[in-house]
Amino acid sequence: MATQYGQSGQYGRYDGEYEEYREHGESYGGHGMRRRRLPAALVEPVSGRHWRELAYVLTGFPVSVAFFVFTVTMLSVGAGLLVTFLGIPVLAAGLAACRGFGALERARARGLLGLQVRDPEPLRVRGRDGRAGVMAWMGAVLRSGSSWRHVLFVLVQFPWAVFSFCVTVTVWAFGWTMLTYPLWCWLFPMYGGQDGLQLYGDEHHQVYLDNPFEITVTASVGLLVTLATPWIVRALTTVDRLLVHGLLGPSRLASRVVELESDRGVVVDTAAADLRRIERDLHDGAQARLVALAMDLGLAKEKLREDPQAAARMVDEAHGEVKTALQELRDLARGIHPAVLTDRGLDAALSAVASRCAVPVRVEVDLGSRPVAAIEGIAYFTVSELLQNVSKHSGARAASVDVWRVEDRLMLQVVDDGVGGAEVSGGSGLAGLAERLDAVDGVLVVDSPVGGPTRVTAELPWRA
């Protein structure tokens, strides 16, 4: 969805504060001077993010050593004892410990790197008899792919942590030492009796950094290295982020299962809401009219002998109620699943919907074949609801509906020239529509800047 920024938007608010600061600078700084921010490259070596990343690398070395030694020991002992029954519990204990290491590593990455990684899928501990015992727990740990991914993380992260630690400590110490060399140059002659930092020395001659030019060059090189250190450390921690996210989080299959469970809940809720809507429409509409019709016919039957003319008027009124009830039942049946959609497909069904819209609508359907009934029905109701929004809220003078296929996706696009400002926010009709599409692996994209036009694009999976 396109983001709008008006006079009260984010950019407008910042611009307004800047103008106010420029006009009333004395009330802020005393001399009317504008505040200037230092470049990020100069601030980064002393920023909190850099120190947190530095702490992650420095603490990662001892942590990875401990994890690696424990894991290799347990795997070696467990594999060696597999000829006996003792190897299985040793391996299970080692894998369970690795899962605990993974939880600690996720917490460390979350606290120091700001990396949010969900916990992996829990163990499904169930024995053959349906009970959770020790044997069932060991079997679940050994069968879990997440457990072995944690082992792989420990084995891979150890050499990388050693490499990151060595590079970080070397670059960081080298940069700050050279940057502060003028201070060392002042301290050494004063307290150590040295002529500067000795670069080389043997029995015949020595080389020192002791003149102003050499000191300046050394400090300049140290400044460049110090400024580059945060980006080197960030590049190293990027690999750690990838390792933590790829090996310590839930697998793609588990994530897909969670997503499908969520989509199933949305489908069930949507079906229940549709059933409640149908029941409410029947109870408050057609059913109430039919009850009133039955009462009117009963009164007409009683008056048939006494007052035939009054009975005829009542029968005529009942005939009108029958027509109204039939129309409501047709509308209700069309809302459940229109017959024209089943008989003639999306082109005819969407043309019928467009003809009932409050504004002129151009419909263009370019499909070589028909999708399955479920996808076809979702596409029909999606366009129908979008055209209802056009009629009720857009203030448009014209609209268009385009339907086409791109490889294995069914594309729908509804465009109107209304006032715009439509948003997919909680509680809106577009939010509910987006949830319904998401339940079938669909996508809803809304581009509606203030002032229009509004362009709503929906994607659905194609199943022929």
C-alpha positions as CSV (number, residue, x, y, z in Angstrom):
1,M,0.0,0.0,0.0
2,A,1.3,3.4,-0.9
3,T,2.3,5.6,2.1
4,Q,0.8,9.0,2.3
5,Y,2.4,12.0,3.8
6,G,0.3,15.1,4.1
7,Q,0.7,18.2,6.2
8,S,0.3,16.2,9.3
9,G,2.4,13.3,8.1
10,Q,5.9,12.3,9.1
11,Y,7.8,14.4,6.6
12,G,5.6,17.4,7.2
13,R,6.0,17.2,10.9
14,Y,9.8,17.1,10.6
15,D,9.9,20.0,8.1
16,G,7.7,22.0,10.4
17,E,10.0,21.4,13.4
18,Y,13.0,22.3,11.3
19,E,11.4,25.6,10.2
20,E,10.4,26.4,13.7
21,Y,14.0,25.7,14.9
22,R,15.5,27.9,12.2
23,E,13.2,30.8,13.0
24,H,13.4,30.5,16.8
25,G,17.0,29.3,17.1
26,E,17.7,31.5,20.1
27,S,15.2,29.7,22.2
28,Y,16.8,26.4,21.5
29,G,20.5,27.1,21.5
30,G,20.9,30.6,22.7
31,H,22.7,31.9,19.5
32,G,20.3,30.8,16.8
33,M,22.8,28.2,15.5
34,R,21.3,25.2,13.6
35,R,22.0,21.8,15.0
36,R,24.3,19.7,12.9
37,R,24.5,15.9,13.1
38,L,27.9,14.3,12.7
39,P,28.3,11.8,9.8
40,A,27.5,8.2,10.7
41,A,31.1,7.1,9.8
42,L,32.5,9.3,12.6
43,V,29.9,8.4,15.2
44,E,29.8,4.6,14.5
45,P,33.1,3.7,16.4
46,V,31.5,4.9,19.6
47,S,27.9,4.0,18.9
48,G,26.0,1.6,21.1
49,R,25.3,-0.7,18.2
50,H,29.0,-1.1,17.5
51,W,29.8,-1.9,21.2
52,R,27.0,-4.5,21.3
53,E,28.3,-6.2,18.2
54,L,31.8,-6.0,19.6
55,A,30.6,-7.6,22.8
56,Y,28.8,-10.3,20.8
57,V,32.0,-11.3,19.0
58,L,34.2,-11.1,22.1
59,T,31.9,-13.2,24.2
60,G,31.2,-15.6,21.3
61,F,34.7,-17.0,21.4
62,P,34.7,-18.5,24.9
63,V,31.0,-19.5,24.5
64,S,31.7,-21.3,21.3
65,V,34.7,-23.1,22.7
66,A,32.7,-24.4,25.6
67,F,29.8,-25.4,23.3
68,F,32.1,-27.1,20.8
69,V,34.1,-29.1,23.4
70,F,31.0,-30.3,25.1
71,T,29.2,-31.2,21.9
72,V,32.2,-33.1,20.3
73,T,32.7,-34.9,23.6
74,M,29.1,-36.1,23.9
75,L,28.8,-37.1,20.3
76,S,32.1,-39.0,20.4
77,V,31.2,-40.8,23.6
78,G,27.7,-41.5,22.4
79,A,28.8,-42.8,19.0
80,G,31.4,-45.0,20.7
81,L,28.8,-46.4,23.1
82,L,26.3,-47.2,20.4
83,V,27.4,-50.8,20.5
84,T,25.7,-50.8,23.9
85,F,22.4,-49.2,25.0
86,L,24.3,-46.5,26.8
87,G,25.1,-44.7,23.6
88,I,21.4,-43.7,23.0
89,P,20.9,-41.7,26.2
90,V,24.3,-40.1,25.9
91,L,23.5,-38.9,22.4
92,A,20.0,-37.8,23.4
93,A,21.5,-35.8,26.3
94,G,24.0,-34.2,24.0
95,L,21.4,-33.2,21.5
96,A,19.1,-31.8,24.3
97,A,22.1,-29.8,25.6
98,C,22.7,-28.4,22.1
99,R,19.0,-27.3,22.1
100,G,19.7,-25.5,25.3
101,F,22.8,-23.9,23.8
102,G,20.7,-22.8,20.9
103,A,18.2,-21.1,23.3
104,L,21.2,-19.3,24.9
105,E,22.5,-18.2,21.6
106,R,19.2,-16.9,20.4
107,A,18.9,-14.8,23.6
108,R,22.5,-13.5,23.1
109,A,21.7,-12.6,19.5
110,R,18.5,-11.0,20.5
111,G,20.1,-8.9,23.3
112,L,23.3,-7.9,21.4
113,L,22.4,-8.0,17.7
114,G,18.7,-7.2,17.9
115,L,18.0,-10.4,16.0
116,Q,14.5,-11.8,16.6
117,V,14.4,-15.5,15.9
118,R,11.4,-17.7,16.9
119,D,12.0,-20.8,18.9
120,P,12.1,-24.1,16.8
121,E,9.3,-26.5,16.8
122,P,8.8,-28.3,20.1
123,L,9.5,-31.9,20.6
124,R,6.5,-34.2,20.0
125,V,7.1,-36.7,22.9
126,R,4.6,-39.5,22.4
127,G,5.2,-43.2,22.8
128,R,3.5,-46.0,21.1
129,D,0.9,-46.2,23.9
130,G,0.4,-42.4,23.7
131,R,2.3,-41.6,26.9
132,A,5.3,-39.4,27.3
133,G,8.1,-41.4,28.9
134,V,11.9,-41.4,29.0
135,M,12.2,-43.6,25.9
136,A,9.7,-41.5,24.0
137,W,11.6,-38.4,24.9
138,M,14.9,-39.8,23.7
139,G,13.3,-41.0,20.5
140,A,11.8,-37.5,19.9
141,V,15.2,-35.8,20.5
142,L,17.0,-38.1,18.2
143,R,14.4,-37.8,15.4
144,S,14.1,-34.1,15.6
145,G,15.7,-32.3,12.7
146,S,15.9,-29.2,14.9
147,S,18.2,-31.0,17.3
148,W,20.7,-31.9,14.6
149,R,20.6,-28.4,13.2
150,H,21.6,-27.2,16.6
151,V,24.6,-29.6,16.5
152,L,25.5,-28.4,13.1
153,F,25.4,-24.8,14.4
154,V,27.8,-25.6,17.2
155,L,30.3,-27.3,14.9
156,V,30.2,-24.6,12.3
157,Q,30.0,-21.6,14.6
158,F,33.2,-22.6,16.5
159,P,35.8,-22.0,13.7
160,W,33.9,-18.9,12.6
161,A,33.9,-17.5,16.2
162,V,37.6,-18.1,16.4
163,F,38.2,-16.3,13.1
164,S,35.8,-13.4,14.0
165,F,37.5,-13.0,17.4
166,C,41.0,-12.9,16.0
167,V,40.1,-10.4,13.2
168,T,38.1,-8.2,15.5
169,V,40.6,-8.0,18.3
170,T,43.5,-7.4,15.8
171,V,41.7,-4.7,13.8
172,W,40.2,-3.0,16.9
173,A,43.5,-3.0,18.9
174,F,45.6,-2.0,15.9
175,G,43.3,0.9,15.0
176,W,42.9,2.4,18.5
177,T,46.7,1.9,19.3
178,M,47.8,3.8,16.2
179,L,45.1,6.5,16.7
180,T,46.3,7.2,20.2
181,Y,50.0,6.9,19.3
182,P,50.6,10.6,19.9
183,L,49.7,9.9,23.5
184,W,52.0,6.9,23.7
185,C,54.8,8.9,22.1
186,W,54.4,11.4,24.9
187,L,54.3,8.8,27.6
188,F,57.2,6.6,26.5
189,P,60.0,9.2,26.5
190,M,58.6,10.7,29.7
191,Y,58.2,7.4,31.7
192,G,60.1,4.8,29.7
193,G,63.1,6.6,28.4
194,Q,62.2,5.6,24.8
195,D,62.5,7.7,21.6
196,G,59.1,6.5,20.4
197,L,57.6,3.3,19.1
198,Q,60.4,1.0,17.9
199,L,59.5,-0.7,14.5
200,Y,62.8,-2.5,14.0
201,G,66.0,-3.0,15.9
202,D,69.2,-5.1,15.7
203,E,72.9,-4.7,16.9
204,H,73.6,-1.9,14.4
205,H,70.6,0.3,14.1
206,Q,67.0,0.9,15.3
207,V,64.0,2.4,13.6
208,Y,61.6,4.5,15.7
209,L,58.4,6.5,15.0
210,D,59.6,9.7,16.7
211,N,59.2,12.7,14.3
212,P,56.0,14.8,13.9
213,F,55.4,13.6,10.3
214,E,55.6,9.9,11.2
215,I,53.4,10.5,14.3
216,T,50.8,12.2,12.1
217,V,50.8,9.5,9.5
218,T,50.5,6.8,12.1
219,A,47.6,8.6,13.8
220,S,45.9,9.1,10.4
221,V,46.2,5.5,9.5
222,G,44.9,4.6,12.9
223,L,41.9,6.9,12.4
224,L,41.0,5.2,9.1
225,V,41.3,1.7,10.6
226,T,39.2,2.8,13.6
227,L,36.5,4.2,11.3
228,A,36.5,1.0,9.3
229,T,36.4,-1.4,12.3
230,P,32.6,-1.1,13.0
231,W,31.8,-2.1,9.4
232,I,34.3,-5.0,9.5
233,V,32.7,-6.2,12.8
234,R,29.2,-5.7,11.3
235,A,30.2,-7.8,8.3
236,L,31.4,-10.6,10.6
237,T,28.2,-10.5,12.7
238,T,26.1,-10.7,9.5
239,V,27.4,-14.2,9.1
240,D,26.4,-14.9,12.7
241,R,23.0,-13.6,12.0
242,L,22.6,-15.9,9.0
243,L,23.8,-18.9,11.1
244,V,21.5,-18.2,14.0
245,H,18.5,-17.5,11.7
246,G,19.1,-20.5,9.4
247,L,20.0,-23.2,12.0
248,L,18.5,-22.2,15.3
249,G,15.1,-21.1,14.2
250,P,12.1,-23.1,13.0
251,S,12.5,-25.1,9.8
252,R,10.6,-24.0,6.7
253,L,8.4,-27.0,7.0
254,A,7.5,-26.1,10.6
255,S,6.9,-22.5,9.6
256,R,4.6,-23.7,6.8
257,V,2.7,-25.9,9.2
258,V,2.1,-23.0,11.6
259,E,1.0,-20.8,8.7
260,L,-1.4,-23.5,7.4
261,E,-2.8,-23.9,10.9
262,S,-3.4,-20.2,11.1
263,D,-5.0,-20.1,7.6
264,R,-7.2,-23.0,8.6
265,G,-8.4,-21.0,11.6
266,V,-9.2,-18.1,9.3
267,V,-11.1,-20.3,6.9
268,V,-13.1,-21.8,9.7
269,D,-13.9,-18.4,11.1
270,T,-14.9,-17.1,7.7
271,A,-17.2,-20.1,7.1
272,A,-18.8,-19.6,10.5
273,A,-19.3,-15.9,9.8
274,D,-20.9,-16.7,6.4
275,L,-23.2,-19.1,8.0
276,R,-24.2,-16.6,10.7
277,R,-24.8,-14.0,7.9
278,I,-27.0,-16.4,5.9
279,E,-29.0,-17.4,9.0
280,R,-29.5,-13.7,9.9
281,D,-30.6,-12.8,6.4
282,L,-33.0,-15.7,6.3
283,H,-34.4,-14.9,9.8
284,D,-34.7,-11.2,9.4
285,G,-35.6,-11.1,5.7
286,A,-37.3,-13.9,3.8
287,Q,-38.5,-15.9,6.9
288,A,-40.1,-12.8,8.4
289,R,-41.9,-12.0,5.1
290,L,-43.1,-15.6,4.7
291,V,-44.5,-15.5,8.3
292,A,-46.3,-12.2,7.5
293,L,-47.5,-13.7,4.2
294,A,-48.9,-16.8,6.0
295,M,-50.8,-14.5,8.5
296,D,-52.2,-12.3,5.7
297,L,-53.4,-15.4,3.7
298,G,-55.0,-16.7,6.9
299,L,-56.9,-13.4,7.4
300,A,-57.8,-13.3,3.7
301,K,-59.3,-16.8,4.0
302,E,-61.4,-15.8,6.9
303,K,-62.7,-12.7,5.1
304,L,-63.3,-14.5,1.8
305,R,-67.0,-15.1,2.6
306,E,-67.7,-12.0,4.6
307,D,-65.9,-9.4,2.5
308,P,-64.6,-10.7,-0.8
309,Q,-63.2,-7.3,-1.9
310,A,-61.1,-7.0,1.3
311,A,-60.0,-10.6,0.9
312,A,-58.9,-9.8,-2.7
313,R,-56.9,-6.7,-1.6
314,M,-55.2,-8.9,1.0
315,V,-54.4,-11.6,-1.5
316,D,-53.0,-8.9,-3.8
317,E,-50.8,-7.5,-1.1
318,A,-49.7,-11.1,-0.2
319,H,-48.8,-11.6,-3.9
320,G,-46.5,-8.5,-3.7
321,E,-44.9,-9.9,-0.5
322,V,-44.3,-13.2,-2.3
323,K,-42.4,-11.4,-5.1
324,T,-40.3,-9.5,-2.5
325,A,-39.5,-12.7,-0.6
326,L,-38.5,-14.4,-3.9
327,Q,-36.2,-11.5,-4.8
328,E,-34.6,-11.6,-1.3
329,L,-34.1,-15.4,-1.7
330,R,-32.5,-14.9,-5.1
331,D,-30.1,-12.2,-3.7
332,L,-29.3,-14.6,-0.8
333,A,-28.6,-17.5,-3.2
334,R,-26.5,-15.2,-5.4
335,G,-24.5,-14.2,-2.3
336,I,-23.8,-17.9,-1.5
337,H,-22.8,-18.9,-5.0
338,P,-24.3,-17.3,-8.2
339,A,-25.6,-19.7,-10.8
340,V,-24.1,-17.6,-13.6
341,L,-20.7,-18.2,-12.2
342,T,-21.2,-22.0,-12.3
343,D,-22.8,-22.0,-15.7
344,R,-20.7,-19.3,-17.6
345,G,-17.6,-18.5,-15.6
346,L,-15.9,-15.4,-14.3
347,D,-16.5,-13.2,-17.4
348,A,-20.2,-13.4,-17.3
349,A,-20.4,-13.4,-13.5
350,L,-18.2,-10.3,-13.1
351,S,-20.1,-8.5,-15.9
352,A,-23.3,-9.1,-13.9
353,V,-21.7,-7.7,-10.8
354,A,-20.4,-4.7,-12.7
355,S,-23.9,-4.0,-14.1
356,R,-25.2,-3.5,-10.5
357,C,-22.4,-1.2,-9.5
358,A,-23.3,2.5,-8.9
359,V,-20.6,3.7,-11.4
360,P,-19.8,2.5,-14.9
361,V,-17.4,-0.4,-14.8
362,R,-15.3,-1.8,-17.6
363,V,-14.7,-5.6,-17.3
364,E,-11.9,-7.4,-19.2
365,V,-11.3,-11.1,-18.5
366,D,-8.4,-12.8,-20.3
367,L,-8.4,-16.4,-19.3
368,G,-7.8,-19.4,-21.6
369,S,-9.5,-21.8,-19.3
370,R,-11.4,-21.8,-16.0
371,P,-9.8,-22.3,-12.6
372,V,-11.2,-24.7,-10.1
373,A,-14.6,-23.8,-8.5
374,A,-13.1,-22.7,-5.1
375,I,-10.6,-20.3,-6.7
376,E,-13.2,-19.0,-9.1
377,G,-15.6,-18.4,-6.2
378,I,-13.0,-16.5,-4.2
379,A,-12.1,-14.4,-7.2
380,Y,-15.8,-13.6,-7.8
381,F,-16.4,-12.5,-4.2
382,T,-13.2,-10.5,-4.1
383,V,-14.2,-8.4,-7.1
384,S,-17.7,-8.2,-5.8
385,E,-16.6,-6.8,-2.5
386,L,-14.2,-4.4,-4.1
387,L,-16.9,-3.0,-6.4
388,Q,-19.2,-2.6,-3.4
389,N,-16.5,-0.5,-1.8
390,V,-16.3,1.5,-5.0
391,S,-20.0,2.2,-4.9
392,K,-20.2,3.1,-1.3
393,H,-16.9,4.8,-0.4
394,S,-14.8,5.8,-3.3
395,G,-16.8,8.7,-4.9
396,A,-15.5,7.5,-8.2
397,R,-17.0,8.3,-11.7
398,A,-15.7,5.2,-13.4
399,A,-13.9,1.9,-12.5
400,S,-12.3,-1.0,-14.3
401,V,-11.9,-4.7,-13.6
402,D,-9.1,-6.8,-15.2
403,V,-8.6,-10.5,-14.7
404,W,-5.7,-12.4,-16.3
405,R,-3.3,-15.3,-15.6
406,V,0.4,-15.1,-15.0
407,E,2.0,-18.6,-15.0
408,D,0.5,-20.3,-11.8
409,R,-1.2,-17.1,-10.5
410,L,-4.6,-15.7,-11.1
411,M,-4.4,-11.9,-11.1
412,L,-7.3,-9.5,-10.3
413,Q,-7.1,-5.7,-10.5
414,V,-9.8,-3.2,-9.6
415,V,-9.1,0.5,-10.4
416,D,-11.3,3.5,-9.7
417,D,-10.8,7.3,-10.1
418,G,-12.2,8.1,-6.6
419,V,-10.8,10.1,-3.7
420,G,-8.4,7.4,-2.6
421,G,-7.2,7.0,1.0
422,A,-8.1,3.3,1.3
423,E,-6.1,1.4,3.8
424,V,-5.7,-2.3,4.9
425,S,-6.2,-1.6,8.6
426,G,-7.6,-3.7,11.4
427,G,-11.4,-3.9,11.3
428,S,-11.8,-2.7,7.7
429,G,-13.4,-4.7,4.9
430,L,-10.1,-4.7,3.1
431,A,-8.4,-6.3,6.1
432,G,-10.9,-9.1,6.2
433,L,-10.5,-9.6,2.5
434,A,-6.7,-9.8,2.8
435,E,-7.1,-12.4,5.5
436,R,-9.4,-14.5,3.3
437,L,-6.9,-14.3,0.4
438,D,-4.0,-15.2,2.7
439,A,-5.8,-18.3,3.8
440,V,-5.5,-19.7,0.2
441,D,-1.9,-18.4,-0.3
442,G,-3.3,-15.2,-2.0
443,V,-2.0,-11.6,-1.7
444,L,-3.9,-8.3,-1.6
445,V,-2.0,-5.1,-2.5
446,V,-3.7,-1.7,-2.1
447,D,-2.2,1.4,-3.7
448,S,-4.5,4.3,-2.8
449,P,-2.9,7.7,-2.4
450,V,-5.0,10.6,-1.1
451,G,-6.8,12.1,-4.0
452,G,-6.8,8.9,-6.0
453,P,-6.8,6.8,-8.0
454,T,-7.2,3.6,-6.1
455,R,-5.6,0.4,-7.5
456,V,-6.3,-2.9,-5.7
457,T,-4.5,-5.9,-7.0
458,A,-5.2,-9.5,-5.8
459,E,-3.2,-12.6,-6.5
460,L,-4.6,-16.1,-6.2
461,P,-3.0,-19.5,-6.9
462,W,-4.1,-21.0,-10.2
463,R,-5.5,-24.4,-10.2
464,A,-7.2,-25.6,-13.4
